[in-house]
Amino acid sequence: MNSSNLLTDLKKRKTPIVKIDPSLNQYDGQILFPEKLEKANQMLKIIGLPK
């Protein structure tokens, strides 16, 4: 794929490509919002997984 085709393909995307800052890797494996995680787990137990 040449660069002009790549640019055309990227312009057709509905969602942009976002670069993620590598410094965020320091949070890998950490739970940053334990209250929200607990609430989400409770909802999944009650409602179940989306189909």
VENURUR-V910330 format. One record per backbone hydrogen bond with DSSP energy under -0.5 kcal/mol. NH is the residue of the N-H (numbers start at 1). CO is the residue of the C=O. Records with the same first field share a line. If there is no record, write none. Layout:
NH->CO ; CO
This chain:
6->2
7->3
8->4
9->5
10->6
11->7
12->8
13->9 ; 10
18->16
24->21
25->22
26->23
27->24
28->25
30->27
32->30
37->33
38->34
39->35
40->36
41->37
42->38
43->39
44->40
45->41
46->42
47->43
48->43 ; 44
